[in-house]
Amino acid sequence: NTSLLPPVCAVRQSRWAAKLRTSLASTPVAAVRSSLSLCSATDVFGALAAFPHARTHTLVSREPLLGKEPWSSIDHQTLWGCFRMACAGGFMLGHKVREFASRWGALPLLLAALRAAGLTVLRVSRWSPGGLDGMQIECAGRRQRVRYVQAELYSRPNLSALFGAADLAPERPAGALIKGAEATFRGGDVEARGSQ
């Protein structure tokens, strides 16, 4: 239930998206048909704003799709907290997303984000590129498809499975949105993880 999200969130998100589209107007962004966002968690706002004409947006992150607790127990203040920075400028707070996803999974957040972005979800189905856990969401309106894949990106087998999956091959031309992945580089293991 996203009715508890602040109404100003959609307005601010719309303004932020318009500014981003204006700055990208001189690039071939209109030609992009698919996008790939690494370390994105459930932050679909950036992909939708950066590549508004893309038919497929694929988000890859480490957060699990489904959590251990039933959705009926979702704490709406926690859900709201994940969107606070989205209201201020187009991204979610990573630590809040991780907290939420560890309990209820990433899917409720992704569905709420799509609704906040003005998209209507038509169908949700399992999708397993390269054997990884994933979900595909068909949306009305701009007829877009949003895919979410759970994968630890510093794991060589996950990267191989992810980029070797035939059904993940992007439709050309493609765009990539790289977000900060602070959790990847924690623990003093920067060289080992970064080299993979």
NORNOR-V472547 format. One record per pair of residues at least 24 apart in sequence whose ideal C-beta (glycine too) atoms are under 7 Angstrom apart, sorted by sequence separation. I is the first residue (numbers start at 1). J is the second residue. If there is no record, write none. Layout:
i->I j->J
i->I j->J
This chain:
i->114 j->139
i->119 j->144
i->24 j->50
i->132 j->158
i->82 j->109
i->21 j->49
i->107 j->135
i->153 j->181
i->20 j->49
i->132 j->161
i->20 j->50
i->74 j->104
i->131 j->161
i->132 j->162
i->154 j->184
i->21 j->52
i->130 j->161
i->153 j->184
i->13 j->45
i->17 j->49
i->114 j->146
i->130 j->162
i->16 j->49
i->71 j->104
i->79 j->112
i->83 j->116
i->129 j->162
i->63 j->97
i->67 j->101
i->69 j->103
i->74 j->108
i->130 j->164
i->63 j->98
i->67 j->102
i->68 j->103
i->69 j->104
i->130 j->165
i->67 j->103
i->129 j->165
i->64 j->101
i->67 j->104
i->71 j->108
i->159 j->196
i->63 j->101
i->67 j->105
i->110 j->148
i->129 j->167
i->66 j->105
i->129 j->168
i->154 j->193
i->65 j->105
i->156 j->196
i->45 j->86
i->49 j->90
i->64 j->105
i->65 j->106
i->66 j->107
i->64 j->106
i->65 j->107
i->106 j->148
i->154 j->196
i->63 j->106
i->46 j->90
i->45 j->90
i->46 j->91
i->45 j->91
i->43 j->91
i->43 j->92
i->42 j->92
i->41 j->92
i->41 j->94
i->42 j->97
i->41 j->97
i->42 j->106
i->41 j->106
i->44 j->110
i->42 j->109
i->42 j->110
i->45 j->113
i->65 j->133
i->44 j->113
i->48 j->117
i->44 j->114
i->65 j->135
i->42 j->113
i->4 j->76
i->45 j->117
i->13 j->86
i->16 j->89
i->44 j->117
i->9 j->83
i->16 j->90
i->5 j->80
i->12 j->87
i->4 j->80
i->12 j->88
i->9 j->86
i->13 j->90
i->5 j->83
i->9 j->87
i->8 j->87
i->6 j->87
i->65 j->148
i->65 j->150
i->64 j->150
i->57 j->144
i->63 j->150
i->55 j->143
i->59 j->147
i->62 j->150
i->94 j->182
i->55 j->144
i->56 j->145
i->57 j->146
i->58 j->147
i->59 j->148
i->60 j->149
i->61 j->150
i->62 j->151
i->55 j->145
i->62 j->152
i->56 j->147
i->58 j->149
i->60 j->151
i->60 j->153
i->44 j->146
i->60 j->162
i->13 j->116
i->13 j->117
i->10 j->116
i->5 j->112
i->9 j->116
i->10 j->118
i->2 j->112
i->58 j->168
i->5 j->116
i->2 j->115
i->2 j->116
i->39 j->153
i->38 j->153
i->56 j->171
i->55 j->171
i->54 j->175
i->51 j->175
i->50 j->175
i->50 j->177
i->47 j->177
i->46 j->177
i->46 j->179
i->36 j->170
i->34 j->170
i->34 j->171
i->33 j->171
i->36 j->174
i->33 j->172
i->35 j->174
i->40 j->179
i->33 j->173
i->34 j->174
i->35 j->175
i->36 j->176
i->37 j->177
i->38 j->178
i->39 j->179
i->32 j->173
i->33 j->174
i->35 j->176
i->38 j->179
i->39 j->180
i->31 j->173
i->32 j->174
i->35 j->177
i->37 j->179
i->39 j->181
i->32 j->175
i->39 j->184
i->29 j->175
